[in-house]
Amino acid sequence: MRGKHQIRVSDNRVVYDLTIVRNITIIRGDSATGKTTLLEMLDTYLRYGDDSGISVECDVPISVYLSDNRRGHWREQLSNAEGSIVFIEELNPFVNTKEFAEYISTSGSYYVLITRWSLKNLPYSVEEIYKLTEKGKYPGTRKIYNGLEHYYESDRAVAATALDKVITEDAKAGFEFYQVLCKNSELLCESAFGNSNIIKCMRTETEKVVLYIADGAAFGAYMDDCMSFLAFHRNAGSILWLPESFEFLILKAGIPEIPNLADILEHTFDYVDSENYITWERFYTSLLTEETRGTEKEYRKGKLGDYYKGFPVMHKILHIMPEKIRDLLE
């Protein structure tokens, strides 16, 4: 599956309006925020159709897997729902298993996981973690209108004016780039050797002002730990910056000349097939690798070529970064 899909669920009391753009979407929130009502409305509609008094509008099929589903093994049920947007309730323990993570990595469906917990086995984007919020009354009716709102603030304040060091999730090409950039700015740069290690670094660097850089495309499961830690140690002034991926920055800087690149970056959901790419980061890496192979701009994720360490390229990448991040790195 690919593309952007609008889902509208309503009855005579409430309207839910959701937009789904990636293969994994997380909806979080405490009790009484509407999550269970949404699932129950979808499930009731799927059982009884128009006789339920519920309306469901979407351009692709919808499926629901509740905790009381006992009609077979989850893999069998999800296989039967291929090509759908599948809503899964948080009380299903299989969503925390490696088997489930392996299954959806090549699935032709999109998955909306209703959960209060971080799912460490799944690589999901920080941009696709939401909460349900009441937007007010639906125009001309008494219906309550609900929509999605990002769970974490997208514009995280940057108060630091100087850094002690930079720590990247990456240990390969991205790390090499920041290492050269930091050397030019006389900054120390280290690798955390994986996104799960960022929080470990935070716990050992409480006396320093650190810029932590990780790929937002697959960092969703680690946001709770990191944001809670940074909030508790706010006086340290450290920063967590989550660009989509290092490859996205290269593409955004316009370094390789690729047909329709602007549209690809703006409407990535139309180009990424969920059966082929578990994250957008993998799509961007594949695109960059294929389009530069055999040229002076050839990109390898394992080792950064000298072309990307030259001043002109580093300058281009630096200047598509957020201004406050760029100021800290220059």
Kinemage of the C-alpha trace (Angstrom):
@kinemage 1
@onewidth
@group {chain A} dominant
@subgroup {mainchain}
@vectorlist {calphas} color= white
{ca met a 1} P 0.000 0.000 0.000
{ca arg a 2} L 1.041 3.551 -0.614
{ca gly a 3} L -0.520 6.993 -0.569
{ca lys a 4} L -2.359 9.335 1.782
{ca his a 5} L -5.702 8.085 3.058
{ca gln a 6} L -8.499 10.015 4.748
{ca ile a 7} L -10.750 8.142 7.177
{ca arg a 8} L -14.024 9.632 8.416
{ca val a 9} L -15.999 7.714 11.057
{ca ser a 10} L -19.246 9.143 12.399
{ca asp a 11} L -22.589 8.480 14.038
{ca asn a 12} L -25.215 10.821 15.471
{ca arg a 13} L -22.910 11.808 18.360
{ca val a 14} L -19.330 12.008 17.178
{ca val a 15} L -17.099 12.387 14.114
{ca tyr a 16} L -13.520 11.163 13.774
{ca asp a 17} L -11.454 12.574 10.909
{ca leu a 18} L -8.037 10.913 10.458
{ca thr a 19} L -5.316 11.153 7.818
{ca ile a 20} L -2.933 8.194 7.495
{ca val a 21} L 0.251 8.506 5.411
{ca arg a 22} L 2.684 5.780 6.562
{ca asn a 23} L 2.619 2.059 7.195
{ca ile a 24} L 2.781 2.525 10.985
{ca thr a 25} L 0.719 5.117 12.829
{ca ile a 26} L 0.565 5.269 16.624
{ca ile a 27} L -2.412 6.774 18.466
{ca arg a 28} L -1.685 7.361 22.134
{ca gly a 29} L -3.470 8.938 25.052
{ca asp a 30} L -4.924 8.229 28.469
{ca ser a 31} L -8.307 6.681 29.189
{ca ala a 32} L -11.435 8.611 28.139
{ca thr a 33} L -9.731 10.268 25.155
{ca gly a 34} L -11.859 8.520 22.528
{ca lys a 35} L -9.574 5.682 21.456
{ca thr a 36} L -11.888 2.874 22.530
{ca thr a 37} L -14.955 4.611 21.098
{ca leu a 38} L -13.231 4.899 17.716
{ca leu a 39} L -12.324 1.198 17.686
{ca glu a 40} L -15.776 0.102 18.782
{ca met a 41} L -17.447 2.240 16.109
{ca leu a 42} L -15.230 0.769 13.409
{ca asp a 43} L -15.794 -2.774 14.642
{ca thr a 44} L -19.572 -2.296 14.866
{ca tyr a 45} L -19.691 -0.883 11.336
{ca leu a 46} L -17.679 -3.817 9.968
{ca arg a 47} L -20.091 -6.260 11.624
{ca tyr a 48} L -23.410 -4.616 10.757
{ca gly a 49} L -22.709 -2.147 7.964
{ca asp a 50} L -25.232 0.648 7.408
{ca asp a 51} L -27.622 -0.974 9.877
{ca ser a 52} L -25.198 0.042 12.650
{ca gly a 53} L -26.083 3.717 12.261
{ca ile a 54} L -22.380 4.401 11.739
{ca ser a 55} L -20.778 5.837 8.611
{ca val a 56} L -17.200 4.983 7.579
{ca glu a 57} L -15.638 6.707 4.586
{ca cys a 58} L -12.241 5.732 3.193
{ca asp a 59} L -10.786 5.008 -0.248
{ca val a 60} L -9.292 1.685 0.923
{ca pro a 61} L -10.719 -1.152 3.070
{ca ile a 62} L -10.660 -0.854 6.865
{ca ser a 63} L -10.049 -3.736 9.282
{ca val a 64} L -10.098 -3.880 13.096
{ca tyr a 65} L -8.379 -6.324 15.439
{ca leu a 66} L -9.737 -6.022 18.989
{ca ser a 67} L -8.484 -7.849 22.059
{ca asp a 68} L -11.503 -10.143 22.003
{ca asn a 69} L -10.794 -11.376 18.461
{ca arg a 70} L -10.606 -15.150 18.789
{ca arg a 71} L -11.363 -16.102 15.207
{ca gly a 72} L -7.858 -17.400 14.547
{ca his a 73} L -4.175 -16.567 14.922
{ca trp a 74} L -3.333 -12.885 14.424
{ca arg a 75} L -1.117 -13.682 11.415
{ca glu a 76} L -4.010 -15.405 9.653
{ca gln a 77} L -6.347 -12.507 10.415
{ca leu a 78} L -3.881 -9.889 9.198
{ca ser a 79} L -3.118 -11.899 6.057
{ca asn a 80} L -6.820 -11.879 5.232
{ca ala a 81} L -6.830 -8.094 5.644
{ca glu a 82} L -3.879 -7.365 3.310
{ca gly a 83} L -4.372 -4.128 1.404
{ca ser a 84} L -6.313 -2.549 4.270
{ca ile a 85} L -5.763 0.028 6.970
{ca val a 86} L -5.747 -2.187 10.049
{ca phe a 87} L -6.595 -0.761 13.480
{ca ile a 88} L -5.193 -2.844 16.350
{ca glu a 89} L -6.137 -2.448 20.007
{ca glu a 90} L -3.361 -2.093 22.578
{ca leu a 91} L -4.408 -5.130 24.640
{ca asn a 92} L -3.139 -7.496 21.948
{ca pro a 93} L 0.275 -8.685 23.213
{ca phe a 94} L 1.495 -9.769 19.780
{ca val a 95} L 2.162 -6.142 18.764
{ca asn a 96} L 5.214 -6.228 21.061
{ca thr a 97} L 6.754 -9.305 19.411
{ca lys a 98} L 9.550 -9.569 16.879
{ca glu a 99} L 7.301 -11.864 14.825
{ca phe a 100} L 4.778 -9.056 14.366
{ca ala a 101} L 7.546 -6.574 13.497
{ca glu a 102} L 8.891 -8.969 10.858
{ca tyr a 103} L 5.412 -9.523 9.453
{ca ile a 104} L 4.524 -5.875 8.918
{ca ser a 105} L 7.971 -5.077 7.465
{ca thr a 106} L 6.775 -6.598 4.170
{ca ser a 107} L 3.022 -6.185 4.569
{ca gly a 108} L 0.810 -4.558 1.966
{ca ser a 109} L -1.289 -2.901 4.668
{ca tyr a 110} L -1.056 0.217 6.818
{ca tyr a 111} L -1.327 -0.299 10.593
{ca val a 112} L -2.849 2.068 13.148
{ca leu a 113} L -1.802 0.899 16.611
{ca ile a 114} L -3.846 2.198 19.538
{ca thr a 115} L -1.490 2.054 22.494
{ca arg a 116} L -0.263 3.922 25.549
{ca trp a 117} L 3.120 2.218 25.388
{ca ser a 118} L 6.270 2.524 23.313
{ca leu a 119} L 6.768 -0.423 20.960
{ca lys a 120} L 10.527 -1.000 20.881
{ca asn a 121} L 10.403 -3.715 18.213
{ca leu a 122} L 8.851 -1.401 15.631
{ca pro a 123} L 10.652 1.337 13.638
{ca tyr a 124} L 8.045 4.078 13.514
{ca ser a 125} L 8.402 7.785 12.849
{ca val a 126} L 8.220 10.468 15.518
{ca glu a 127} L 5.943 12.321 13.074
{ca glu a 128} L 3.344 9.546 13.129
{ca ile a 129} L 2.652 9.475 16.873
{ca tyr a 130} L -0.658 11.180 17.597
{ca lys a 131} L -3.300 11.769 20.199
{ca leu a 132} L -7.014 12.175 19.591
{ca thr a 133} L -8.219 15.666 20.368
{ca glu a 134} L -11.653 17.246 20.431
{ca lys a 135} L -11.725 19.991 17.812
{ca gly a 136} L -15.194 21.296 18.692
{ca lys a 137} L -18.673 20.858 17.263
{ca tyr a 138} L -19.104 19.641 13.702
{ca pro a 139} L -20.489 22.572 11.624
{ca gly a 140} L -24.283 22.732 11.689
{ca thr a 141} L -24.751 19.790 14.058
{ca arg a 142} L -24.321 18.766 17.676
{ca lys a 143} L -21.727 16.172 16.766
{ca ile a 144} L -18.368 16.327 18.522
{ca tyr a 145} L -15.548 16.567 15.981
{ca asn a 146} L -12.306 14.694 16.755
{ca gly a 147} L -9.024 14.695 14.893
{ca leu a 148} L -5.372 13.773 15.249
{ca glu a 149} L -2.754 16.000 16.831
{ca his a 150} L 0.951 15.241 17.101
{ca tyr a 151} L 1.727 13.696 20.474
{ca tyr a 152} L 5.105 15.445 20.708
{ca glu a 153} L 5.661 19.073 19.857
{ca ser a 154} L 7.218 19.402 16.415
{ca asp a 155} L 8.915 22.707 17.249
{ca arg a 156} L 11.089 21.838 20.212
{ca ala a 157} L 12.664 24.886 21.794
{ca val a 158} L 16.420 25.268 21.416
{ca ala a 159} L 17.750 27.385 24.249
{ca ala a 160} L 21.443 26.500 24.044
{ca thr a 161} L 23.850 29.021 22.537
{ca ala a 162} L 26.922 26.782 22.586
{ca leu a 163} L 27.620 23.053 22.601
{ca asp a 164} L 30.082 20.814 24.402
{ca lys a 165} L 29.657 17.965 21.948
{ca val a 166} L 27.495 16.292 19.312
{ca ile a 167} L 26.317 12.682 19.596
{ca thr a 168} L 24.774 10.944 16.593
{ca glu a 169} L 22.712 7.772 16.489
{ca asp a 170} L 24.544 6.831 13.284
{ca ala a 171} L 27.969 5.203 13.293
{ca lys a 172} L 28.454 5.202 9.512
{ca ala a 173} L 28.028 7.815 6.755
{ca gly a 174} L 25.957 10.256 8.797
{ca phe a 175} L 28.407 10.137 11.681
{ca glu a 176} L 31.343 10.754 9.324
{ca phe a 177} L 29.605 13.834 7.946
{ca tyr a 178} L 28.956 15.336 11.397
{ca gln a 179} L 32.442 14.376 12.523
{ca val a 180} L 33.999 16.452 9.726
{ca leu a 181} L 31.523 19.286 10.289
{ca cys a 182} L 32.269 19.338 14.014
{ca lys a 183} L 36.013 19.200 13.457
{ca asn a 184} L 35.742 22.348 11.353
{ca ser a 185} L 33.874 23.983 14.244
{ca glu a 186} L 36.228 22.552 16.891
{ca leu a 187} L 33.420 20.482 18.406
{ca leu a 188} L 33.690 16.946 19.736
{ca cys a 189} L 31.514 14.447 17.848
{ca glu a 190} L 30.772 10.888 18.993
{ca ser a 191} L 28.511 8.051 17.912
{ca ala a 192} L 25.940 6.395 20.167
{ca phe a 193} L 26.062 3.308 17.896
{ca gly a 194} L 22.300 2.976 17.505
{ca asn a 195} L 19.096 4.837 18.308
{ca ser a 196} L 18.412 2.736 21.408
{ca asn a 197} L 21.685 4.018 22.900
{ca ile a 198} L 20.794 7.724 22.721
{ca ile a 199} L 19.058 7.593 26.109
{ca lys a 200} L 22.084 5.816 27.601
{ca cys a 201} L 24.309 8.647 26.406
{ca met a 202} L 21.931 11.202 27.895
{ca arg a 203} L 22.200 9.526 31.278
{ca thr a 204} L 25.995 9.827 31.245
{ca glu a 205} L 26.238 13.368 29.812
{ca thr a 206} L 24.144 15.318 32.321
{ca glu a 207} L 26.884 17.875 32.959
{ca lys a 208} L 27.357 18.772 29.296
{ca val a 209} L 25.319 20.613 26.651
{ca val a 210} L 24.905 18.022 23.905
{ca leu a 211} L 23.191 18.017 20.535
{ca tyr a 212} L 21.780 14.527 19.970
{ca ile a 213} L 21.005 13.677 16.337
{ca ala a 214} L 18.917 10.669 15.300
{ca asp a 215} L 16.797 9.627 12.326
{ca gly a 216} L 13.241 10.682 13.125
{ca ala a 217} L 11.930 8.082 10.643
{ca ala a 218} L 12.535 5.249 13.116
{ca phe a 219} L 12.956 6.951 16.495
{ca gly a 220} L 9.351 6.940 17.687
{ca ala a 221} L 9.746 4.139 20.238
{ca tyr a 222} L 12.498 6.035 22.081
{ca met a 223} L 10.802 9.412 22.328
{ca asp a 224} L 9.184 8.885 25.735
{ca asp a 225} L 12.445 8.020 27.455
{ca cys a 226} L 14.404 10.831 25.822
{ca met a 227} L 11.824 13.587 26.175
{ca ser a 228} L 11.160 12.704 29.820
{ca phe a 229} L 14.870 12.724 30.578
{ca leu a 230} L 15.498 16.049 28.838
{ca ala a 231} L 12.520 17.616 30.621
{ca phe a 232} L 13.860 16.475 34.003
{ca his a 233} L 17.366 17.762 33.185
{ca arg a 234} L 16.190 20.919 31.446
{ca asn a 235} L 18.913 22.973 33.125
{ca ala a 236} L 21.557 21.066 31.144
{ca gly a 237} L 20.219 22.627 27.930
{ca ser a 238} L 20.823 19.559 25.746
{ca ile a 239} L 18.903 19.195 22.489
{ca leu a 240} L 17.377 16.304 20.579
{ca trp a 241} L 17.225 16.960 16.826
{ca leu a 242} L 15.394 14.431 14.663
{ca pro a 243} L 15.641 15.043 10.904
{ca glu a 244} L 13.871 12.384 8.832
{ca ser a 245} L 17.277 10.868 8.040
{ca phe a 246} L 20.736 11.906 6.895
{ca glu a 247} L 19.865 10.763 3.373
{ca phe a 248} L 16.798 13.010 3.435
{ca leu a 249} L 19.037 15.989 4.230
{ca ile a 250} L 21.254 15.203 1.248
{ca leu a 251} L 18.239 14.952 -1.041
{ca lys a 252} L 16.623 18.072 0.428
{ca ala a 253} L 19.832 20.001 -0.216
{ca gly a 254} L 19.436 19.149 -3.924
{ca ile a 255} L 22.872 17.583 -4.209
{ca pro a 256} L 21.896 14.827 -6.679
{ca glu a 257} L 19.808 15.969 -9.628
{ca ile a 258} L 16.825 13.615 -9.586
{ca pro a 259} L 13.698 14.043 -11.730
{ca asn a 260} L 10.621 15.040 -9.711
{ca leu a 261} L 12.717 15.241 -6.533
{ca ala a 262} L 10.698 18.118 -5.046
{ca asp a 263} L 7.480 16.144 -5.470
{ca ile a 264} L 9.076 12.969 -4.082
{ca leu a 265} L 10.128 14.780 -0.902
{ca glu a 266} L 6.836 16.629 -0.482
{ca his a 267} L 4.607 13.639 -1.259
{ca thr a 268} L 6.786 10.725 -0.172
{ca phe a 269} L 3.684 8.727 0.763
{ca asp a 270} L 2.853 8.411 -2.955
{ca tyr a 271} L 6.235 6.825 -3.732
{ca val a 272} L 6.847 4.467 -0.795
{ca asp a 273} L 5.271 1.013 -1.041
{ca ser a 274} L 4.846 -0.484 2.427
{ca glu a 275} L 5.754 -3.950 1.100
{ca asn a 276} L 9.214 -2.728 0.098
{ca tyr a 277} L 10.144 -0.168 2.768
{ca ile a 278} L 9.436 -0.427 6.491
{ca thr a 279} L 10.544 3.214 6.944
{ca trp a 280} L 10.877 6.265 4.730
{ca glu a 281} L 14.556 6.392 5.703
{ca arg a 282} L 15.109 3.141 3.786
{ca phe a 283} L 13.327 4.578 0.762
{ca tyr a 284} L 15.475 7.727 0.796
{ca thr a 285} L 18.632 5.628 1.171
{ca ser a 286} L 17.651 3.430 -1.771
{ca leu a 287} L 16.770 6.438 -3.929
{ca leu a 288} L 20.023 8.243 -3.149
{ca thr a 289} L 22.140 5.128 -3.630
{ca glu a 290} L 20.563 4.187 -6.961
{ca glu a 291} L 20.567 7.710 -8.428
{ca thr a 292} L 24.231 8.403 -7.616
{ca arg a 293} L 25.762 4.994 -8.394
{ca gly a 294} L 28.790 5.249 -10.652
{ca thr a 295} L 29.082 9.035 -10.370
{ca glu a 296} L 31.319 11.357 -8.340
{ca lys a 297} L 28.329 11.775 -5.992
{ca glu a 298} L 28.058 8.039 -5.328
{ca tyr a 299} L 26.556 7.477 -1.890
{ca arg a 300} L 27.280 4.502 0.335
{ca lys a 301} L 25.636 4.230 3.722
{ca gly a 302} L 28.553 2.243 5.136
{ca lys a 303} L 31.231 4.828 4.353
{ca leu a 304} L 30.881 8.449 3.327
{ca gly a 305} L 32.645 9.355 0.086
{ca asp a 306} L 35.076 12.273 -0.067
{ca tyr a 307} L 32.651 14.212 -2.276
{ca tyr a 308} L 30.301 14.673 0.700
{ca lys a 309} L 33.116 15.919 2.925
{ca gly a 310} L 33.975 18.846 0.687
{ca phe a 311} L 33.002 22.378 1.707
{ca pro a 312} L 30.457 23.039 -1.087
{ca val a 313} L 28.371 19.953 -0.217
{ca met a 314} L 28.677 20.398 3.539
{ca his a 315} L 27.624 24.031 3.135
{ca lys a 316} L 24.506 23.013 1.180
{ca ile a 317} L 23.467 20.420 3.755
{ca leu a 318} L 24.192 22.742 6.655
{ca his a 319} L 21.992 25.447 5.221
{ca ile a 320} L 18.850 23.350 4.899
{ca met a 321} L 19.038 22.527 8.607
{ca pro a 322} L 16.851 24.483 11.068
{ca glu a 323} L 18.446 27.860 11.750
{ca lys a 324} L 18.990 27.231 15.478
{ca ile a 325} L 20.696 23.908 14.790
{ca arg a 326} L 22.824 25.424 12.059
{ca asp a 327} L 23.948 28.242 14.356
{ca leu a 328} L 25.139 25.705 16.919
{ca leu a 329} L 27.110 23.718 14.347
{ca glu a 330} L 28.749 26.562 12.424
